[in-house]
């Protein structure tokens, strides 16, 4: 299909060119957005606690605010990817962190190849998910744990200015790769307020007695507030209440271990029946979250743009919404997000202006959640391999490739919805002087919600080209869709 009479594409994609002086995403160290510091009250995402708990849980560093950049479009992104601040109180960390400047140059390739850390898009509340897998951690004789700490901080630096979630798969930690207690304590201290403030949940999956012992040893050093963010998760089915499991790169050993635990405890916990019922349940005719675009179209009189997308975009197109700082970057109330999803899936009509006046972040998170929960990504599984090679092309080849993918290979309904979203996001980036959402920032937010692989094995290396292609679409939407 050749939509809007685009010029005929080249018969074959030219040989990939390595490196591009104009490439804004030259390496893993530069694949993510520098996100402006957005202060907000996260109390609505926490369970109520008594006054005594609140008082004792306040971290001392919360009172030590330091000046930060406002993240405007003139921001120096080169400096944003610099060294994390050293911690004079803990000189033993300085050798490990002091290596970071030279490690950024080679992208920590020797550490990244083990895939100990993955970034897998957003959770059910619209927060970025960082996955750490102990079973992929090699022996400490193979990998220096101080270097691993530098890599962890380097990775998190790209996300800590907005809400995020960490999932830790504990299975696979053994005497050969287990870090020392001293290293764990140093790591906790290295992750200062910058890292802890916007961490909304830390899920410890398949905890063992070792985890519980370590937790007891750490209690004197951990505030009550941070402690409330940590949750034990015994089974993957429990984790599925908070994370999109089909979008998480779960290591095979973890899957095998979970299946063994489920089988062993089926009579006590009923996990097998829960998993079976969840997988066999049929969607309601009114459902819009977690189904395909075709399903929604078939149950809405052939309407191509899903009703919930229309309502979110209409609400967010208001001047006050478009000028909201951090639009699509901040979280919304977990309770409200769940309520909106449930009401929509039951067939109720949501009027954001009437039901949630002024809550633009709720509509923004709802829109992102809809895209991320589609049965197939908007850019489809078929285009994934071409997309991850996007950065290897030069400027002219990229422009032709994007037109070919969108105008000829993208299904008609997907094309219509993508065009609709691109036109709306153009309005958002036009007000980036106030909302701080440039095409770069929007690409980091929407990229993982538009593209993911069918086998869900998306690593950090795939995020760069996905974000680059998304930014290209947003920056050249008028040329691509021939408006």
C-alpha positions in Angstrom: 0.0 0.0 0.0 1.4 3.4 -1.0 -0.6 5.9 1.1 -0.8 9.6 0.2 1.2 8.9 -3.0 4.7 8.9 -1.4 7.7 8.6 -3.7 8.6 5.2 -4.6 11.0 3.7 -2.1 14.3 2.2 -3.1 14.1 -1.4 -4.1 16.4 -2.4 -1.3 17.7 -0.9 1.8 21.4 0.2 1.2 24.2 -1.3 3.1 24.2 -0.2 6.7 26.6 2.6 7.5 28.3 2.5 10.8 28.4 5.8 12.7 26.8 9.1 11.9 28.2 12.4 13.0 24.7 13.8 13.2 23.2 10.9 15.2 21.8 12.2 18.4 21.9 8.6 19.8 25.5 7.5 19.2 25.8 5.0 22.0 24.1 3.2 24.9 25.3 6.0 27.1 23.2 8.5 25.1 20.1 6.4 24.3 17.9 7.9 27.0 16.4 11.2 27.7 17.8 13.7 30.2 14.6 14.3 32.2 14.1 17.5 34.1 13.7 17.4 37.8 10.0 17.3 38.4 9.1 17.7 42.1 5.7 16.3 43.2 4.0 14.8 46.1 4.0 11.0 45.9 2.0 10.5 49.0 -1.0 9.3 47.0 1.0 6.3 45.7 1.9 5.2 49.3 -0.2 3.3 51.8 -1.5 5.4 54.6 0.7 5.3 57.7 0.3 6.8 61.1 1.9 10.1 62.2 4.7 8.4 64.0 5.6 6.4 61.0 5.6 9.4 58.8 7.8 11.3 61.1 10.4 8.6 61.5 10.3 7.7 57.8 11.4 11.1 56.5 14.9 10.8 55.1 17.3 13.4 56.2 18.4 14.1 52.6 14.9 15.3 51.7 15.7 18.5 53.6 19.0 19.0 51.6 17.6 20.3 48.3 20.3 21.3 45.8 19.8 23.6 42.7 19.2 21.6 39.5 18.6 22.5 35.9 15.1 23.3 34.9 15.4 20.9 31.9 14.4 23.5 29.3 15.0 22.8 25.6 18.4 24.7 25.8 19.6 22.0 28.3 23.1 20.7 27.8 22.6 17.0 27.4 26.3 16.3 27.2 26.6 17.3 30.8 23.5 15.4 31.7 25.2 12.1 31.0 28.3 13.0 33.1 29.5 11.4 36.3 27.2 10.8 39.2 28.3 12.8 42.3 30.8 11.0 44.4 30.1 10.5 48.1 32.9 12.0 50.3 31.5 10.2 53.3 32.4 6.8 51.7 35.8 7.0 50.2 35.9 3.3 49.4 33.4 4.0 46.6 35.6 6.6 44.9 37.8 4.0 43.0 34.7 2.3 41.6 33.0 5.6 40.6 36.2 7.2 39.4 36.3 4.8 36.5 33.0 6.0 35.1 34.4 8.6 32.8 36.4 6.1 30.8 33.6 3.4 31.0 31.1 5.7 29.4 33.3 5.8 26.3 33.0 2.0 25.7 29.4 1.9 26.9 30.2 -0.7 29.6 30.0 -3.4 26.9 31.7 -6.0 29.0 29.0 -5.5 31.7 26.0 -4.9 29.3 26.7 -8.2 27.4 25.5 -10.2 30.5 22.1 -8.4 30.4 22.0 -8.2 34.2 20.0 -5.0 33.8 17.1 -4.5 31.4 14.6 -1.6 30.8 11.2 -2.9 29.7 8.9 0.0 29.2 6.2 1.0 31.7 4.4 -0.9 34.4 0.6 -0.8 34.9 0.9 2.6 36.5 2.8 4.2 33.7 6.2 4.1 35.4 9.5 3.0 33.8 10.5 -0.6 34.8 14.1 -1.5 35.5 14.7 -5.3 35.7 17.8 -6.8 37.5 18.3 -10.5 37.2 20.7 -12.3 39.6 20.9 -15.4 37.5 22.7 -13.4 34.8 25.3 -12.1 37.2 28.6 -13.9 36.5 31.2 -15.0 39.0 32.9 -12.1 40.9 36.1 -13.4 39.3 34.7 -12.6 35.9 33.1 -9.3 36.7 34.3 -6.7 39.2 31.3 -5.7 41.4 32.6 -2.2 41.7 32.3 -1.9 38.0 28.8 -3.3 38.1 27.9 -0.6 40.6 29.1 2.0 38.2 27.1 0.5 35.4 23.9 0.3 37.6 24.3 4.0 38.5 25.0 4.9 34.9 21.8 3.1 33.7 19.6 4.5 36.4 20.9 8.1 35.8 18.7 8.1 32.7 15.5 7.4 34.6 15.8 8.7 38.1 14.3 12.2 37.3 10.9 10.6 36.8 9.0 7.9 38.5 10.3 4.4 38.0 10.0 0.8 39.4 12.7 -1.8 40.0 12.1 -5.6 39.7 14.8 -7.8 41.2 14.7 -11.5 40.2 16.6 -13.1 43.1 16.7 -16.7 41.8 20.2 -17.6 40.5 22.3 -15.9 43.2 24.9 -18.3 44.5 28.1 -18.4 46.4 30.1 -17.8 43.2 28.3 -14.5 42.1 27.0 -13.3 45.4 28.3 -9.8 46.3 29.6 -9.2 49.8 27.6 -7.5 52.5 30.1 -4.6 52.5 29.4 -4.1 48.7 25.7 -4.1 49.3 26.0 -1.5 52.0 28.2 0.6 49.8 25.7 0.3 46.9 22.8 1.4 49.1 24.7 4.4 50.3 25.8 5.2 46.7 22.2 5.3 45.6 21.5 8.6 47.4 18.3 10.7 47.4 18.5 11.3 43.7 17.8 7.6 43.1 15.5 6.9 46.0 13.1 9.9 45.6 11.3 8.7 42.5 11.6 5.0 43.0 8.0 4.0 43.6 8.3 0.3 44.1 11.0 -2.3 44.5 9.8 -5.9 43.9 11.9 -8.7 45.3 10.8 -11.8 43.3 11.3 -15.3 44.8 12.9 -14.1 48.1 14.9 -16.6 50.1 16.2 -16.7 53.7 19.3 -14.9 52.4 17.1 -11.9 51.3 15.3 -11.8 54.6 18.6 -12.0 56.6 20.1 -9.2 54.5 16.9 -7.1 55.1 17.2 -7.5 58.8 20.9 -6.4 58.7 20.0 -3.4 56.6 17.2 -2.2 58.8 19.4 0.2 60.8 20.4 1.9 57.6 17.0 2.1 55.8 14.4 4.6 56.5 10.8 3.6 57.0 9.7 5.6 54.0 12.1 3.6 51.7 11.1 0.4 53.4 7.5 0.8 52.4 8.5 0.8 48.8 10.0 -2.7 49.0 7.7 -5.7 48.5 8.3 -9.5 48.5 6.8 -11.3 45.5 6.6 -15.1 45.9 5.2 -15.9 42.4 5.3 -14.3 39.0 1.5 -14.3 39.0 1.6 -12.0 41.9 4.1 -9.7 40.1 1.6 -9.7 37.2 -0.7 -7.6 39.3 1.7 -4.7 39.0 3.9 -5.4 35.9 3.0 -6.5 32.3 4.6 -9.9 32.5 4.4 -10.5 28.7 6.6 -7.4 28.3 9.3 -8.3 30.8 12.4 -10.1 29.8 12.1 -12.9 32.3 15.2 -15.2 32.2 14.3 -18.9 31.5 15.8 -20.1 34.8 13.4 -17.7 36.6 10.4 -19.1 34.7 11.5 -22.7 35.4 12.0 -21.9 39.1 8.6 -20.2 39.3 6.8 -23.1 37.7 8.4 -25.5 40.2 7.3 -23.3 43.1 3.7 -23.1 41.7 3.5 -26.8 41.2 4.9 -27.5 44.7 2.5 -25.2 46.4 -0.6 -25.6 44.1 -2.7 -27.3 46.8 -2.0 -24.6 49.3 -2.1 -21.4 47.3 -4.1 -22.3 44.3 -1.7 -20.5 42.0 -2.2 -22.9 39.1 -6.0 -22.2 39.0 -5.3 -18.5 39.2 -2.9 -18.6 36.3 -5.2 -20.8 34.2 -8.3 -18.7 34.8 -6.4 -15.5 34.0 -5.1 -16.9 30.7 -8.4 -18.5 29.6 -10.7 -15.6 30.4 -12.4 -13.9 27.5 -12.4 -10.1 27.1 -15.7 -8.3 27.6 -17.2 -6.9 24.4 -16.7 -3.4 25.8 -13.1 -3.9 26.8 -10.5 -1.6 25.4 -7.4 -2.3 27.5 -5.4 -5.4 26.8 -7.1 -6.3 23.5 -6.3 -5.7 19.8 -7.2 -2.7 17.7 -9.3 -4.9 15.5 -11.2 -6.2 18.6 -12.0 -2.6 19.6 -13.0 -1.6 16.1 -15.3 -4.6 15.8 -17.1 -3.7 19.0 -17.4 0.1 18.4 -19.3 0.2 15.1 -16.1 0.2 13.0 -14.6 3.2 14.7 -10.8 3.1 14.0 -9.6 5.5 16.7 -10.4 3.8 20.1 -12.9 5.8 22.1 -10.6 6.1 25.1 -7.8 7.5 22.9 -10.2 10.1 21.6 -11.3 11.1 25.1 -7.7 11.3 26.4 -6.5 13.4 23.4 -9.5 15.7 23.5 -9.0 16.4 27.2 -5.2 16.9 26.8 -5.6 19.2 23.8 -6.8 22.0 26.1 -4.4 24.9 26.5 -4.0 24.3 30.3 -3.1 20.6 29.6 -0.7 21.4 26.8 1.2 23.8 29.1 1.4 21.4 32.1 5.0 20.8 33.0 6.1 17.1 32.7 3.0 16.0 30.8 3.4 12.3 30.1 6.4 12.2 32.5 4.7 12.3 35.9 2.7 9.5 37.4 -0.9 9.6 38.3 -2.8 8.1 41.3 -2.6 4.3 41.1 -6.1 4.0 42.4 -7.5 6.4 39.8 -5.7 4.7 36.9 -7.1 1.3 38.0 -10.6 2.8 38.4 -10.5 4.4 34.9 -9.3 1.1 33.3 -12.0 -0.9 35.0 -14.8 1.6 34.1 -13.7 1.7 30.5 -13.5 -2.1 30.2 -17.0 -2.4 31.7 -18.3 -0.1 29.0 -18.7 3.1 31.0 -18.0 6.5 29.4 -15.3 8.5 31.0 -15.6 12.3 30.9 -12.2 13.5 32.2 -13.4 17.1 32.2 -16.3 16.3 34.5 -15.0 13.3 36.5 -11.4 14.4 36.9 -11.2 18.1 36.2 -7.6 19.4 35.9 -6.1 15.9 36.4 -4.1 16.0 33.1 -1.5 13.4 34.3 -4.3 10.9 34.8 -5.4 11.2 31.2 -1.7 11.1 30.0 -1.0 7.9 32.0 -4.2 6.4 30.7 -3.2 7.0 27.1 0.3 5.5 27.6 -1.2 2.5 29.4 -3.6 1.9 26.6 -0.8 1.8 24.0 1.4 -0.4 26.1 -1.4 -2.9 26.8 -2.3 -3.5 23.2 -2.0 -7.2 22.2 0.4 -6.0 19.4 2.3 -2.8 19.5 1.1 0.0 17.3 4.2 -0.3 15.1 3.5 -4.1 14.8 5.9 -7.0 15.5 6.8 -7.3 11.8 8.6 -4.0 11.8 10.7 -4.5 14.9 13.8 -5.9 13.2 13.9 -3.0 10.7 13.4 -0.5 13.5 16.3 -1.6 15.6 18.6 -1.1 12.6 17.4 2.4 12.1 20.5 4.1 13.6 22.8 2.3 11.2 21.4 4.3 8.3 22.4 7.8 7.2 20.0 10.7 7.2 18.6 10.3 3.8 18.2 6.5 4.2 16.4 7.0 7.5 13.8 9.3 6.0 13.1 6.9 3.2 12.9 3.9 5.5 10.4 5.6 7.9 8.2 6.5 4.9 8.4 2.9 3.7 7.5 1.4 7.1 4.7 3.8 7.8 3.1 4.5 4.4 3.5 1.0 2.9 4.0 -1.7 5.5 1.9 -0.4 8.5 -1.7 -1.7 8.5 -4.3 0.9 7.6 -5.9 1.1 11.1 -2.5 1.3 12.7 -1.5 4.1 10.3 -4.6 6.1 11.1 -4.1 5.9 14.8 -0.4 6.7 14.6 -1.2 9.7 12.4 -3.8 10.8 15.0 -1.3 10.5 17.8 1.5 12.3 15.9 -0.8 15.3 15.2 -1.7 15.5 18.8 1.9 15.1 20.1 2.9 17.9 17.7 0.8 20.2 19.7 2.5 19.0 22.9 6.0 19.6 21.6 4.9 23.0 20.2 4.5 24.1 23.9 7.8 22.5 25.1 8.9 25.9 26.4 6.3 25.4 29.1 5.7 21.7 29.4 9.4 20.7 28.8 8.3 18.0 26.4 10.5 18.3 23.4 10.4 15.7 20.6 13.3 14.0 22.3 11.5 13.8 25.6 8.3 12.6 24.0 10.3 9.9 22.1 11.7 8.5 25.3 8.2 8.4 26.8 6.4 6.9 23.8 9.0 4.8 22.1 8.7 1.8 24.3 4.9 2.1 24.2 4.9 2.0 20.4 7.5 -0.7 19.7 8.5 -4.0 21.3 9.5 -7.4 20.1 7.2 -10.4 19.9 9.5 -12.5 22.1 9.7 -9.6 24.5 13.5 -9.8 24.6 14.1 -6.1 24.3 17.4 -5.0 25.8 19.0 -1.6 26.5 20.6 -1.8 23.1 17.2 -1.8 21.4 15.9 1.3 23.2 18.3 3.7 21.4 17.0 3.0 17.8 13.4 2.8 19.0 13.6 6.2 20.6 15.5 7.6 17.6 12.8 6.4 15.1 10.1 7.7 17.4 11.8 11.1 17.5 12.1 11.1 13.8 8.4 10.5 13.4 7.5 13.3 15.8 10.0 15.7 14.3 8.9 15.1 10.7 5.3 14.1 11.1 4.1 16.7 8.6 6.4 15.3 5.9 5.7 11.6 6.7 1.9 11.9 6.8 1.8 14.7 4.1 -0.6 16.9 6.1 
